């Protein structure tokens, strides 16, 4: 007679992938937004500087 040594899924806890939000999501989003704003500001500053030199 064979015995099954594997425990039932309910006894092992859920084997499902973790879904939902991560605690770091807000921080990552904030840093990304800050980088986008900084890049946009740099682009505007460079354009203004070039326009002043050309005029």
Secondary structure by P-SEA (a helix, b strand, c coil): cccccccccccccccccccccccaaaaaaaaaaaaaaaaaaaaaaaaaaaaaaac
